[in-house]
Amino acid sequence: MASQDHFYSVQLTTPLGEIRGKVAVQDAPMRLAELVPTALDLTNILVQQAIKKEQALGRQISCGPGCGMCCRQMVPVSPAEAFYIMDLLDFMAPNTRAELMARFNAIEKVLQKRGMITPLMSPEYTDEPVLAVAKQYYTLNLECPFLTNESCSIYRYRPVVCREYNVTSPPEHCKNPYTLEVEKVSIPLALSAVLSRLTARLTHTKPRLIPLSLVPYWVSKVGELRWRQWPGAELFQTFMSFVGPSSHEQGVAA
């Protein structure tokens, strides 16, 4: 039997304004990674609205090409994003993938030597604004494997938290984010946290995060979860139930 497309009308009310759109989701089996593009699109809209609000208040975004200080921080991603990133790596040209995997492996060795793998793989989503292990990670000055010439080489596909990270404070403050005040643009809905809670619900575990630089390491440990599938429409509905109550099925097309 052929799969059907379920059309959803997304209408979310946030402190930054409304988000409206339509999403087509097949009723065929769907992996967690396949939810990520929707989360990235929603994040883009929220970030655009947040930046407009800052500009209306006379504040300008300091971030720009060639400034990659934030790419040395511990970048937390949800399990779904970790699988999405591995998909990106697997679709890259063999030489490019090999080079990137070598960067991931080099960082893993540094962290193993310093005994940081276990604490880095343990964090759960909490209300604590700064995790001690994240501060320790930053002191190592480890570049994100995807950083090239101080710019993101996967900018179009970068994780949710990277999209959310926009500052209005002087750029030099980002060189010492734990000692100088960094004024971040506030985003009211963290889609990485939504994806984390969704994964926790589906797997009967606690919501957790994975450092971007340890994604291949973590994915190698979780086995079949990367490939596990759920009915597409059901998975999307569950995801949207975590985002907000105002999304609904609009229709079905063969």
Secondary structure in CASP SS format (residue, H / E / C, confidence):
PFRMAT SS
TARGET T0000
AUTHOR 0000-0000-0000
METHOD secondary structure of the structure
MODEL  1
M C 1.00
A C 1.00
S C 1.00
Q C 1.00
D E 1.00
H E 1.00
F E 1.00
Y E 1.00
S E 1.00
V E 1.00
Q E 1.00
L E 1.00
T E 1.00
T E 1.00
P C 1.00
L C 1.00
G E 1.00
E E 1.00
I E 1.00
R E 1.00
G E 1.00
K E 1.00
V E 1.00
A E 1.00
V E 1.00
Q E 1.00
D C 1.00
A C 1.00
P E 1.00
M E 1.00
R C 1.00
L H 1.00
A H 1.00
E H 1.00
L H 1.00
V H 1.00
P H 1.00
T H 1.00
A H 1.00
L H 1.00
D H 1.00
L H 1.00
T H 1.00
N H 1.00
I H 1.00
L H 1.00
V H 1.00
Q H 1.00
Q H 1.00
A H 1.00
I H 1.00
K H 1.00
K H 1.00
E H 1.00
Q H 1.00
A H 1.00
L C 1.00
G C 1.00
R C 1.00
Q C 1.00
I C 1.00
S C 1.00
C C 1.00
G C 1.00
P C 1.00
G C 1.00
C C 1.00
G C 1.00
M H 1.00
C H 1.00
C H 1.00
R H 1.00
Q C 1.00
M C 1.00
V C 1.00
P E 1.00
V E 1.00
S C 1.00
P H 1.00
A H 1.00
E H 1.00
A H 1.00
F H 1.00
Y H 1.00
I H 1.00
M H 1.00
D H 1.00
L H 1.00
L H 1.00
D H 1.00
F H 1.00
M C 1.00
A C 1.00
P H 1.00
N H 1.00
T H 1.00
R H 1.00
A H 1.00
E H 1.00
L H 1.00
M H 1.00
A H 1.00
R H 1.00
F H 1.00
N H 1.00
A H 1.00
I H 1.00
E H 1.00
K H 1.00
V H 1.00
L H 1.00
Q H 1.00
K H 1.00
R C 1.00
G C 1.00
M C 1.00
I H 1.00
T H 1.00
P H 1.00
L H 1.00
M H 1.00
S C 1.00
P C 1.00
E E 1.00
Y C 1.00
T C 1.00
D C 1.00
E C 1.00
P C 1.00
V C 1.00
L C 1.00
A H 1.00
V H 1.00
A H 1.00
K H 1.00
Q H 1.00
Y H 1.00
Y H 1.00
T H 1.00
L C 1.00
N C 1.00
L C 1.00
E C 1.00
C C 1.00
P C 1.00
F C 1.00
L E 1.00
T E 1.00
N C 1.00
E C 1.00
S E 1.00
C E 1.00
S C 1.00
I C 1.00
Y H 1.00
R H 1.00
Y H 1.00
R C 1.00
P C 1.00
V H 1.00
V H 1.00
C H 1.00
R H 1.00
E H 1.00
Y C 1.00
N C 1.00
V E 1.00
T C 1.00
S C 1.00
P C 1.00
P H 1.00
E H 1.00
H H 1.00
C H 1.00
K H 1.00
N C 1.00
P C 1.00
Y C 1.00
T C 1.00
L C 1.00
E C 1.00
V C 1.00
E C 1.00
K E 1.00
V C 1.00
S C 1.00
I C 1.00
P C 1.00
L C 1.00
A C 1.00
L H 1.00
S H 1.00
A H 1.00
V H 1.00
L H 1.00
S H 1.00
R H 1.00
L H 1.00
T H 1.00
A H 1.00
R H 1.00
L H 1.00
T H 1.00
H C 1.00
T C 1.00
K C 1.00
P C 1.00
R E 1.00
L C 1.00
I E 1.00
P E 1.00
L H 1.00
S H 1.00
L H 1.00
V H 1.00
P H 1.00
Y H 1.00
W H 1.00
V H 1.00
S H 1.00
K H 1.00
V H 1.00
G H 1.00
E H 1.00
L H 1.00
R H 1.00
W C 1.00
R C 1.00
Q C 1.00
W E 1.00
P E 1.00
G H 1.00
A H 1.00
E H 1.00
L H 1.00
F H 1.00
Q H 1.00
T H 1.00
F H 1.00
M H 1.00
S H 1.00
F H 1.00
V H 1.00
G C 1.00
P C 1.00
S C 1.00
S E 1.00
H E 1.00
E E 1.00
Q E 1.00
G E 1.00
V E 1.00
A E 1.00
A C 1.00
END
